[in-house]
Amino acid sequence: MKAAVFKAFGAADQMVIVDLPRPEPQPDEVLVRVRAAAVNPKDTFIRKGYLKAFTGEQFPMQTGFDFAGEIAAVGPETEGASLDTAVYGMLDGWEGQACAEYLAVKPHQLAAMPAGLSFEEAAALPLVCSTALQALRDQAGIKPGHAVCINGAAGGVGTAGVRIVKILGADVTAIASPGNHDFLRGLGADHCVDYQSEDITQSGRRFDIFFDVFGNRPFDSVLPILKPRGVWVSTVLQPHVFKSVEETKNSTGRKAQLVVVAARRNDLDQIRGWVEAGQLEPVIHQVYPLEQIGEAHAQQETKHTRGKLVIRIA
Ligand SMILES: NC(=O)c1ccc[n+]([C@@H]2O[C@H](COP(=O)([O-])OP(=O)(O)OC[C@H]3O[C@@H](n4cnc5c(N)ncnc54)[C@H](OP(=O)(O)O)[C@@H]3O)[C@@H](O)[C@H]2O)c1
């Protein structure tokens, strides 16, 4: 099968397409014929070797965590998966393998694909929507009427976050560059703030939840704009985040949290339900053929992608 790999840690031009053996699903796994995948910042961090403590250094190394496709084989210990069903989902952990023609996954990592979407559209949803949902619902305890601020609102996780805040009945302030403000209002943002010319801490607004998706607004820097029981949630695995989480873990006042996304069938089902109800839609910056995955990684590294970068496999 065709698969995107890199043979050494390095720049985006390390990405190449090779022929690999088709994976054999374990008895508790499902084999997916992948039709589309998506790129996440994690893929580029892994390719650069930043996460080698987790990934190891065995090459060639595959890439990709989001996928959409069809079930091609089912292990005897899996239940409820039938051949040829259209599915979408995401891998956990550090082994990206979705940018390939076939992928073996555990049943909790996939769900029925939302009706009415193409494979490319479906592949744009799982990781970023699961991250935003798990951050807002599980870490921050979002409630209707809450005031939420999302820093990094125009990217993959941010655009999913804006939509999910609105679905859950809260008010959302979106921090992004001015060229993205009309686009974010179109997604439902109630207020937009330009990080280049405005300081959110001087805005006079107060938030129940500050979701630092981009990763450059530490807990201490937003304390003045967090309500007394407000929650700051970060996506980045950095020492200042671990420190703030540890320091506030017993706090009955303002708290710091870290989201570490996990594949969950229930969340994929929830995301599908919102898509089918017309409340949530994929935001796609560009679709690339598998052969151009290096270009997609390079675009992801600009840090100015609007929504998702999708890889068409077949
Ligand atoms: N912990 C987890 O489980 C988890 C899960 C998913 C993602 N993440 C992490 O979350 C981060 C974001 O992921 P993503 O997929 O959303 O990335 P992304 O799509 O690459 O984010 C790009 C967005 O960042 C915005 N941006 C650039 N500079 C900014 C600034 N100075 N202030 C505010 N926004 C800025 C850009 O908006 P403009 O073009 O308007 O500047 C752009 O739309 C990454 O570090 C990723 O690794 C963690």
The ligand as an SDF file (V2000), in Angstrom:
LIG
                    3D

 48 52  0  0  0  0  0  0  0  0999 V2000
   -3.3270   18.6930   23.8870 N   0  0  0  0  0  0  0  0  0  0  0  0
   -4.0160   18.1960   22.8610 C   0  0  0  0  0  0  0  0  0  0  0  0
   -4.6800   17.1570   22.9990 O   0  0  0  0  0  0  0  0  0  0  0  0
   -3.9960   18.9170   21.5380 C   0  0  0  0  0  0  0  0  0  0  0  0
   -4.9090   18.5520   20.5400 C   0  0  0  0  0  0  0  0  0  0  0  0
   -4.9200   19.2980   19.3600 C   0  0  0  0  0  0  0  0  0  0  0  0
   -4.0160   20.3360   19.1780 C   0  0  0  0  0  0  0  0  0  0  0  0
   -3.1150   20.6220   20.1460 N   0  0  0  0  0  0  0  0  0  0  0  0
   -2.1760   21.7450   20.0000 C   0  0  0  0  0  0  0  0  0  0  0  0
   -2.9420   22.9430   19.9250 O   0  0  0  0  0  0  0  0  0  0  0  0
   -2.2570   23.9000   19.1400 C   0  0  0  0  0  0  0  0  0  0  0  0
   -3.1980   24.4270   18.0670 C   0  0  0  0  0  0  0  0  0  0  0  0
   -3.5850   23.3720   17.2090 O   0  0  0  0  0  0  0  0  0  0  0  0
   -4.3910   23.7010   15.8700 P   0  0  0  0  0  0  0  0  0  0  0  0
   -4.6060   22.4240   15.1540 O   0  0  0  0  0  0  0  0  0  0  0  0
   -5.5550   24.5790   16.1410 O   0  0  0  0  0  0  0  0  0  0  0  0
   -3.2580   24.5760   15.1010 O   0  0  0  0  0  0  0  0  0  0  0  0
   -3.3840   25.4120   13.7770 P   0  0  0  0  0  0  0  0  0  0  0  0
   -4.5790   25.0160   13.0000 O   0  0  0  0  0  0  0  0  0  0  0  0
   -2.0590   25.3380   13.0990 O   0  0  0  0  0  0  0  0  0  0  0  0
   -3.5790   26.9100   14.3010 O   0  0  0  0  0  0  0  0  0  0  0  0
   -3.3710   27.9330   13.3780 C   0  0  0  0  0  0  0  0  0  0  0  0
   -4.0480   29.2130   13.8660 C   0  0  0  0  0  0  0  0  0  0  0  0
   -3.2540   29.8500   14.8750 O   0  0  0  0  0  0  0  0  0  0  0  0
   -3.5580   31.2170   14.7930 C   0  0  0  0  0  0  0  0  0  0  0  0
   -2.4860   32.0790   15.3160 N   0  0  0  0  0  0  0  0  0  0  0  0
   -1.2460   32.2880   14.7770 C   0  0  0  0  0  0  0  0  0  0  0  0
   -0.5420   33.1480   15.5510 N   0  0  0  0  0  0  0  0  0  0  0  0
   -1.3620   33.4980   16.5890 C   0  0  0  0  0  0  0  0  0  0  0  0
   -1.2010   34.3310   17.7190 C   0  0  0  0  0  0  0  0  0  0  0  0
   -0.0420   34.9920   17.9620 N   0  0  0  0  0  0  0  0  0  0  0  0
   -2.2350   34.4540   18.5800 N   0  0  0  0  0  0  0  0  0  0  0  0
   -3.3970   33.8040   18.3690 C   0  0  0  0  0  0  0  0  0  0  0  0
   -3.6180   32.9820   17.3070 N   0  0  0  0  0  0  0  0  0  0  0  0
   -2.5980   32.8200   16.4320 C   0  0  0  0  0  0  0  0  0  0  0  0
   -3.7470   31.5020   13.3220 C   0  0  0  0  0  0  0  0  0  0  0  0
   -4.7120   32.5250   13.1790 O   0  0  0  0  0  0  0  0  0  0  0  0
   -4.2970   33.8570   12.3680 P   0  0  0  0  0  0  0  0  0  0  0  0
   -3.9110   33.3440   10.9840 O   0  0  0  0  0  0  0  0  0  0  0  0
   -5.5030   34.6820   12.4290 O   0  0  0  0  0  0  0  0  0  0  0  0
   -3.0870   34.4230   13.0740 O   0  0  0  0  0  0  0  0  0  0  0  0
   -4.1940   30.1760   12.7260 C   0  0  0  0  0  0  0  0  0  0  0  0
   -5.5080   30.1640   12.2610 O   0  0  0  0  0  0  0  0  0  0  0  0
   -1.0170   23.1800   18.6040 C   0  0  0  0  0  0  0  0  0  0  0  0
    0.0790   23.4880   19.4190 O   0  0  0  0  0  0  0  0  0  0  0  0
   -1.3790   21.7200   18.7260 C   0  0  0  0  0  0  0  0  0  0  0  0
   -0.2560   20.8800   18.8270 O   0  0  0  0  0  0  0  0  0  0  0  0
   -3.0850   19.9270   21.3100 C   0  0  0  0  0  0  0  0  0  0  0  0
  1  2  1  0
  2  3  2  0
  2  4  1  0
  4  5  1  0
  4 48  2  0
  5  6  2  0
  6  7  1  0
  7  8  2  0
  8  9  1  0
  8 48  1  0
  9 10  1  0
  9 46  1  0
 10 11  1  0
 11 12  1  0
 11 44  1  0
 12 13  1  0
 13 14  1  0
 14 15  2  0
 14 16  1  0
 14 17  1  0
 17 18  1  0
 18 19  2  0
 18 20  1  0
 18 21  1  0
 21 22  1  0
 22 23  1  0
 23 24  1  0
 23 42  1  0
 24 25  1  0
 25 26  1  0
 25 36  1  0
 26 27  1  0
 26 35  1  0
 27 28  2  0
 28 29  1  0
 29 30  1  0
 29 35  2  0
 30 31  1  0
 30 32  2  0
 32 33  1  0
 33 34  2  0
 34 35  1  0
 36 37  1  0
 36 42  1  0
 37 38  1  0
 38 39  2  0
 38 40  1  0
 38 41  1  0
 42 43  1  0
 44 45  1  0
 44 46  1  0
 46 47  1  0
M  CHG  2   8   1  16  -1
M  END
$$$$
